[in-house]
C-alpha cells in the first residue's frame, strides 16, 4: 500500500497560487497590452461586463459579429488604447478609447460600432 498524504491545504497557501484582480486576469489571459469589454446597458450598471450581453476583446477585430451595433458602454485596461469604428474592417467614423477608461460610448458611436482596433 502507498502512503497518501490526506492533509488538507488551503488553496492560497500553495506556492504560486494567487487571486487576480480583473486587470491582472486580462493580462494573464492574453491582454498584456490591452483589454476591451463592451456591453449594452441603458445606464452602465444594469448589465455588467462579465454577464450576458457583452463581448470581451483582446486584439483588433474586423467585425464584432453578434455585437455589431449594440454596444453602448465600454471598459478598457492595460497599456494600450482602442479605436472603435462605425463600420466593419476599421472603416467609417472612429473614436479613441484611452487605456484604463470606462464610460458610455458617445454620440454616433452609441449602439453603432462594428470593428475595433488595438492601438499599442
TIRO-2110 file (N, C-alpha, C; in Angstrom, 1 decimal):
// TIRO-2110
0.8, -1.2, 0.0, N, 1, A
0.0, 0.0, 0.0, CA, 1, A
0.9, 1.2, 0.0, C, 1, A
0.4, 2.3, -0.6, N, 2, A
1.1, 3.5, -0.7, CA, 2, A
0.7, 4.4, 0.5, C, 2, A
1.5, 5.3, 0.8, N, 3, A
1.1, 6.3, 1.8, CA, 3, A
0.6, 7.5, 1.1, C, 3, A
-0.6, 7.8, 1.4, N, 4, A
-1.3, 9.0, 0.8, CA, 4, A
-1.4, 10.1, 1.9, C, 4, A
-0.9, 11.3, 1.5, N, 5, A
-1.0, 12.4, 2.5, CA, 5, A
-2.4, 13.0, 2.4, C, 5, A
-3.1, 12.8, 3.4, N, 6, A
-4.5, 13.3, 3.4, CA, 6, A
-4.6, 14.7, 4.1, C, 6, A
-3.5, 15.4, 4.2, N, 7, A
-3.5, 16.7, 4.8, CA, 7, A
-4.2, 17.7, 3.9, C, 7, A
-5.2, 18.4, 4.5, N, 8, A
-5.9, 19.5, 3.7, CA, 8, A
-5.0, 20.7, 3.7, C, 8, A
-5.0, 21.4, 2.6, N, 9, A
-4.2, 22.6, 2.4, CA, 9, A
-5.0, 23.6, 1.7, C, 9, A
-5.0, 24.9, 2.3, N, 10, A
-5.7, 26.0, 1.7, CA, 10, A
-5.1, 26.3, 0.4, C, 10, A
-6.0, 26.5, -0.6, N, 11, A
-5.5, 26.8, -2.0, CA, 11, A
-4.5, 27.9, -2.1, C, 11, A
-4.7, 29.0, -1.3, N, 12, A
-3.9, 30.2, -1.4, CA, 12, A
-2.6, 30.0, -0.6, C, 12, A
-2.4, 28.9, 0.1, N, 13, A
-1.2, 28.7, 0.8, CA, 13, A
-0.2, 27.9, -0.1, C, 13, A
-0.7, 27.4, -1.2, N, 14, A
0.2, 26.7, -2.2, CA, 14, A
1.0, 27.8, -2.9, C, 14, A
2.3, 27.5, -3.0, N, 15, A
3.2, 28.5, -3.7, CA, 15, A
2.7, 28.7, -5.1, C, 15, A
2.7, 29.9, -5.6, N, 16, A
2.4, 30.4, -6.9, CA, 16, A
0.9, 30.5, -7.2, C, 16, A
0.0, 30.2, -6.2, N, 17, A
-1.4, 30.4, -6.4, CA, 17, A
-1.8, 31.7, -5.9, C, 17, A
-2.4, 32.6, -6.7, N, 18, A
-2.8, 33.9, -6.3, CA, 18, A
-4.2, 34.2, -6.8, C, 18, A
-4.8, 35.2, -6.1, N, 19, A
-6.1, 35.7, -6.5, CA, 19, A
-5.9, 37.0, -7.4, C, 19, A
-6.3, 37.0, -8.6, N, 20, A
-6.0, 38.1, -9.5, CA, 20, A
-7.2, 39.1, -9.6, C, 20, A
-6.9, 40.4, -9.7, N, 21, A
-7.9, 41.3, -10.0, CA, 21, A
-8.2, 41.3, -11.5, C, 21, A
-9.2, 42.0, -11.9, N, 22, A
-9.7, 42.0, -13.4, CA, 22, A
-8.5, 42.3, -14.3, C, 22, A
-7.8, 43.3, -14.0, N, 23, A
-6.7, 43.7, -14.9, CA, 23, A
-5.6, 42.7, -15.0, C, 23, A
-5.2, 42.1, -13.9, N, 24, A
-4.2, 41.0, -13.9, CA, 24, A
-4.7, 39.8, -14.6, C, 24, A
-6.0, 39.5, -14.4, N, 25, A
-6.5, 38.3, -15.1, CA, 25, A
-6.6, 38.6, -16.7, C, 25, A
-6.9, 39.8, -17.1, N, 26, A
-6.9, 40.1, -18.5, CA, 26, A
-5.5, 40.0, -19.1, C, 26, A
-4.5, 40.4, -18.3, N, 27, A
-3.1, 40.3, -18.8, CA, 27, A
-2.7, 38.9, -18.9, C, 27, A
-3.0, 38.1, -17.9, N, 28, A
-2.6, 36.7, -18.0, CA, 28, A
-3.3, 35.9, -19.1, C, 28, A
-4.5, 36.3, -19.4, N, 29, A
-5.3, 35.6, -20.4, CA, 29, A
-5.0, 36.1, -21.8, C, 29, A
-4.1, 37.0, -22.0, N, 30, A
-3.8, 37.4, -23.4, CA, 30, A
-3.9, 38.9, -23.6, C, 30, A
-4.3, 39.7, -22.6, N, 31, A
-4.5, 41.1, -22.8, CA, 31, A
-3.4, 41.9, -22.2, C, 31, A
-2.1, 41.5, -22.4, N, 32, A
-1.0, 42.2, -21.8, CA, 32, A
-0.9, 43.7, -22.2, C, 32, A
-1.3, 44.0, -23.5, N, 33, A
-1.2, 45.3, -24.0, CA, 33, A
-2.6, 46.0, -23.9, C, 33, A
-3.6, 45.3, -24.0, N, 34, A
-4.9, 45.9, -23.9, CA, 34, A
-6.1, 44.9, -23.8, C, 34, A
-7.1, 45.3, -23.1, N, 35, A
-8.3, 44.5, -22.9, CA, 35, A
-9.5, 45.5, -23.1, C, 35, A
-10.5, 45.1, -23.8, N, 36, A
-11.7, 45.9, -24.0, CA, 36, A
-12.9, 45.1, -23.8, C, 36, A
-13.8, 45.6, -22.9, N, 37, A
-15.1, 44.9, -22.7, CA, 37, A
-16.1, 45.9, -23.2, C, 37, A
-17.1, 45.4, -24.0, N, 38, A
-18.2, 46.2, -24.4, CA, 38, A
-19.5, 45.6, -23.9, C, 38, A
-20.4, 46.4, -23.6, N, 39, A
-21.7, 45.8, -23.2, CA, 39, A
-22.8, 46.8, -23.5, C, 39, A
-24.0, 46.2, -23.6, N, 40, A
-25.2, 47.0, -23.9, CA, 40, A
-26.0, 47.2, -22.6, C, 40, A
-26.2, 48.4, -22.2, N, 41, A
-26.9, 48.7, -20.9, CA, 41, A
-27.4, 50.2, -21.0, C, 41, A
-28.6, 50.4, -20.6, N, 42, A
-29.1, 51.8, -20.6, CA, 42, A
-28.3, 52.7, -19.7, C, 42, A
-27.8, 52.2, -18.6, N, 43, A
-27.2, 53.1, -17.6, CA, 43, A
-25.7, 52.6, -17.2, C, 43, A
-25.2, 51.6, -17.8, N, 44, A
-23.9, 51.1, -17.5, CA, 44, A
-23.8, 50.3, -16.3, C, 44, A
-24.9, 50.1, -15.6, N, 45, A
-24.9, 49.3, -14.4, CA, 45, A
-25.8, 48.0, -14.5, C, 45, A
-26.8, 48.1, -15.3, N, 46, A
-27.8, 47.0, -15.4, CA, 46, A
-27.2, 45.7, -15.8, C, 46, A
-26.3, 45.8, -16.8, N, 47, A
-25.6, 44.6, -17.3, CA, 47, A
-24.1, 44.8, -17.1, C, 47, A
-23.4, 44.0, -16.2, N, 48, A
-22.0, 44.1, -16.0, CA, 48, A
-21.2, 43.4, -17.1, C, 48, A
-20.0, 43.8, -17.3, N, 49, A
-19.2, 43.2, -18.5, CA, 49, A
-19.0, 41.7, -18.3, C, 49, A
-19.1, 41.1, -17.2, N, 50, A
-18.9, 39.7, -17.1, CA, 50, A
-20.2, 38.9, -17.2, C, 50, A
-21.3, 39.5, -17.5, N, 51, A
-22.6, 38.8, -17.6, CA, 51, A
-22.9, 38.7, -19.1, C, 51, A
-24.2, 38.3, -19.4, N, 52, A
-24.7, 38.2, -20.8, CA, 52, A
-24.6, 39.6, -21.4, C, 52, A
-24.8, 39.6, -22.7, N, 53, A
-24.9, 40.8, -23.5, CA, 53, A
-23.6, 41.6, -23.5, C, 53, A
-22.5, 40.9, -23.5, N, 54, A
-21.2, 41.6, -23.5, CA, 54, A
-20.3, 40.9, -24.5, C, 54, A
-19.2, 41.5, -24.8, N, 55, A
-18.1, 40.9, -25.5, CA, 55, A
-16.8, 41.4, -24.9, C, 55, A
-15.9, 40.5, -24.8, N, 56, A
-14.5, 40.7, -24.2, CA, 56, A
-13.5, 40.6, -25.3, C, 56, A
-12.7, 41.6, -25.6, N, 57, A
-11.8, 41.6, -26.7, CA, 57, A
-10.3, 41.8, -26.3, C, 57, A
-9.4, 41.0, -26.9, N, 58, A
-8.0, 41.1, -26.5, CA, 58, A
-7.2, 41.5, -27.7, C, 58, A
-7.7, 41.6, -28.9, N, 59, A
-7.0, 42.0, -30.1, CA, 59, A
-7.9, 42.7, -31.1, C, 59, A
-7.4, 43.3, -32.1, N, 60, A
-8.2, 44.0, -33.1, CA, 60, A
-9.2, 43.1, -33.7, C, 60, A
-10.4, 43.6, -34.0, N, 61, A
-11.5, 42.7, -34.6, CA, 61, A
-12.0, 43.5, -35.8, C, 61, A
-12.0, 42.9, -37.0, N, 62, A
-12.6, 43.5, -38.2, CA, 62, A
-14.1, 43.5, -38.1, C, 62, A
-14.7, 42.7, -37.3, N, 63, A
-16.2, 42.7, -37.1, CA, 63, A
-16.5, 42.2, -35.7, C, 63, A
-17.5, 42.8, -35.1, N, 64, A
-17.9, 42.4, -33.7, CA, 64, A
-18.9, 41.3, -33.8, C, 64, A
-19.3, 40.8, -35.0, N, 65, A
-20.2, 39.7, -35.1, CA, 65, A
-21.5, 40.0, -34.5, C, 65, A
-21.9, 39.2, -33.5, N, 66, A
-23.2, 39.3, -32.8, CA, 66, A
-23.3, 40.6, -32.1, C, 66, A
-22.2, 41.3, -31.9, N, 67, A
-22.2, 42.5, -31.1, CA, 67, A
-22.2, 43.8, -32.0, C, 67, A
-22.3, 43.6, -33.3, N, 68, A
-22.3, 44.8, -34.2, CA, 68, A
-23.5, 45.7, -33.8, C, 68, A
-23.3, 46.9, -33.7, N, 69, A
-24.3, 48.0, -33.5, CA, 69, A
-25.2, 47.8, -32.2, C, 69, A
-24.6, 47.2, -31.2, N, 70, A
-25.4, 47.1, -29.9, CA, 70, A
-24.6, 47.6, -28.7, C, 70, A
-23.3, 47.8, -28.8, N, 71, A
-22.5, 48.2, -27.6, CA, 71, A
-22.8, 49.7, -27.3, C, 71, A
-23.1, 49.9, -26.0, N, 72, A
-23.3, 51.3, -25.5, CA, 72, A
-22.3, 51.7, -24.4, C, 72, A
-21.7, 50.8, -23.8, N, 73, A
-20.7, 51.1, -22.7, CA, 73, A
-19.4, 50.3, -22.9, C, 73, A
-18.3, 50.8, -22.4, N, 74, A
-17.0, 50.2, -22.6, CA, 74, A
-16.2, 50.2, -21.3, C, 74, A
-15.2, 49.4, -21.2, N, 75, A
-14.2, 49.3, -20.2, CA, 75, A
-12.9, 48.9, -20.8, C, 75, A
-11.8, 49.6, -20.6, N, 76, A
-10.5, 49.2, -21.1, CA, 76, A
-9.5, 49.1, -20.0, C, 76, A
-8.6, 48.2, -20.1, N, 77, A
-7.5, 48.1, -19.2, CA, 77, A
-6.2, 47.7, -20.0, C, 77, A
-5.1, 47.8, -19.3, N, 78, A
-3.8, 47.5, -20.0, CA, 78, A
-3.2, 48.8, -20.4, C, 78, A
-2.1, 48.7, -21.2, N, 79, A
-1.3, 49.9, -21.5, CA, 79, A
-1.7, 50.5, -22.8, C, 79, A
-2.5, 49.9, -23.6, N, 80, A
-2.9, 50.5, -24.9, CA, 80, A
-4.3, 51.0, -25.0, C, 80, A
-4.5, 51.8, -26.0, N, 81, A
-5.9, 52.3, -26.2, CA, 81, A
-6.5, 51.5, -27.3, C, 81, A
-7.7, 51.9, -27.6, N, 82, A
-8.5, 51.3, -28.7, CA, 82, A
-9.2, 52.3, -29.6, C, 82, A
-9.4, 52.0, -30.8, N, 83, A
-10.2, 52.8, -31.7, CA, 83, A
-11.4, 52.0, -32.1, C, 83, A
-12.6, 52.6, -31.9, N, 84, A
-13.8, 51.9, -32.3, CA, 84, A
-14.3, 52.6, -33.6, C, 84, A
-14.8, 51.7, -34.5, N, 85, A
-15.3, 52.2, -35.8, CA, 85, A
-16.7, 51.9, -36.0, C, 85, A
-17.4, 52.8, -36.8, N, 86, A
-18.8, 52.6, -37.1, CA, 86, A
-19.1, 51.6, -38.2, C, 86, A
-18.1, 51.1, -38.9, N, 87, A
-18.2, 50.1, -39.9, CA, 87, A
-17.2, 49.0, -39.7, C, 87, A
-17.5, 47.9, -40.4, N, 88, A
-16.5, 46.7, -40.4, CA, 88, A
-15.2, 47.1, -41.0, C, 88, A
-14.2, 46.3, -40.8, N, 89, A
-12.9, 46.5, -41.4, CA, 89, A
-12.2, 47.8, -41.1, C, 89, A
-12.5, 48.4, -39.9, N, 90, A
-11.9, 49.6, -39.5, CA, 90, A
-12.2, 50.8, -40.4, C, 90, A
-13.5, 50.8, -40.8, N, 91, A
-13.9, 51.9, -41.7, CA, 91, A
-15.0, 52.7, -41.0, C, 91, A
-15.4, 53.8, -41.6, N, 92, A
-16.4, 54.7, -41.0, CA, 92, A
-15.7, 55.6, -40.0, C, 92, A
-16.5, 56.3, -39.2, N, 93, A
-16.0, 57.2, -38.2, CA, 93, A
-15.3, 56.4, -37.1, C, 93, A
-14.3, 57.0, -36.5, N, 94, A
-13.5, 56.3, -35.5, CA, 94, A
-13.5, 57.1, -34.2, C, 94, A
-13.4, 56.5, -33.1, N, 95, A
-13.3, 57.2, -31.8, CA, 95, A
-12.3, 56.5, -30.9, C, 95, A
-11.4, 57.2, -30.3, N, 96, A
-10.3, 56.7, -29.5, CA, 96, A
-10.8, 56.5, -28.1, C, 96, A
-10.5, 55.3, -27.5, N, 97, A
-10.8, 54.9, -26.1, CA, 97, A
-9.5, 54.8, -25.4, C, 97, A
-9.2, 55.6, -24.4, N, 98, A
-7.9, 55.7, -23.7, CA, 98, A
-7.7, 54.4, -22.9, C, 98, A
-6.5, 54.1, -22.6, N, 99, A
-6.2, 53.0, -21.7, CA, 99, A
-6.8, 53.2, -20.3, C, 99, A
-7.2, 52.2, -19.7, N, 100, A
-7.8, 52.2, -18.3, CA, 100, A
-9.0, 53.2, -18.3, C, 100, A
-9.9, 53.2, -19.3, N, 101, A
-11.0, 54.0, -19.3, CA, 101, A
-12.3, 53.3, -19.2, C, 101, A
-13.4, 54.0, -19.0, N, 102, A
-14.7, 53.4, -19.0, CA, 102, A
-15.7, 54.5, -19.1, C, 102, A
-16.9, 54.1, -19.7, N, 103, A
-17.9, 55.0, -19.8, CA, 103, A
-18.9, 54.7, -21.0, C, 103, A
-19.8, 55.6, -21.2, N, 104, A
-20.8, 55.4, -22.3, CA, 104, A
-20.1, 55.8, -23.6, C, 104, A
-20.4, 55.0, -24.7, N, 105, A
-19.9, 55.4, -26.0, CA, 105, A
-20.7, 56.7, -26.4, C, 105, A
-20.0, 57.7, -26.9, N, 106, A
-20.6, 59.0, -27.1, CA, 106, A
-21.3, 59.1, -28.5, C, 106, A
-22.2, 59.9, -28.6, N, 107, A
-22.9, 60.3, -29.9, CA, 107, A
-23.1, 59.2, -30.8, C, 107, A
-22.6, 59.4, -32.1, N, 108, A
-22.9, 58.4, -33.1, CA, 108, A
-22.3, 57.0, -32.9, C, 108, A
-21.4, 56.9, -31.9, N, 109, A
-20.8, 55.6, -31.6, CA, 109, A
-21.7, 54.7, -30.6, C, 109, A
-22.6, 55.3, -30.0, N, 110, A
-23.5, 54.6, -29.1, CA, 110, A
-24.4, 53.7, -29.9, C, 110, A
-24.3, 52.4, -29.7, N, 111, A
-25.0, 51.3, -30.4, CA, 111, A
-24.7, 51.4, -31.9, C, 111, A
-23.5, 51.8, -32.3, N, 112, A
-23.2, 51.9, -33.7, CA, 112, A
-21.7, 51.6, -34.0, C, 112, A
-21.1, 50.6, -33.4, N, 113, A
-19.8, 50.2, -33.7, CA, 113, A
-19.7, 48.8, -34.3, C, 113, A
-18.9, 48.6, -35.2, N, 114, A
-18.8, 47.3, -35.9, CA, 114, A
-17.4, 46.7, -35.9, C, 114, A
-16.4, 47.5, -35.6, N, 115, A
-15.0, 46.9, -35.6, CA, 115, A
-14.2, 47.7, -34.5, C, 115, A
-13.1, 47.1, -34.0, N, 116, A
-12.3, 47.8, -33.0, CA, 116, A
-10.8, 47.5, -33.3, C, 116, A
-10.0, 48.4, -33.1, N, 117, A
-8.5, 48.2, -33.3, CA, 117, A
-7.7, 48.6, -32.0, C, 117, A
-6.9, 47.6, -31.7, N, 118, A
-6.0, 47.8, -30.5, CA, 118, A
-4.9, 48.8, -31.0, C, 118, A
-4.6, 49.8, -30.2, N, 119, A
-3.6, 50.8, -30.6, CA, 119, A
-2.5, 50.7, -29.5, C, 119, A
-1.3, 50.1, -29.9, N, 120, A
-0.2, 50.0, -28.9, CA, 120, A
0.7, 51.1, -28.9, C, 120, A
END
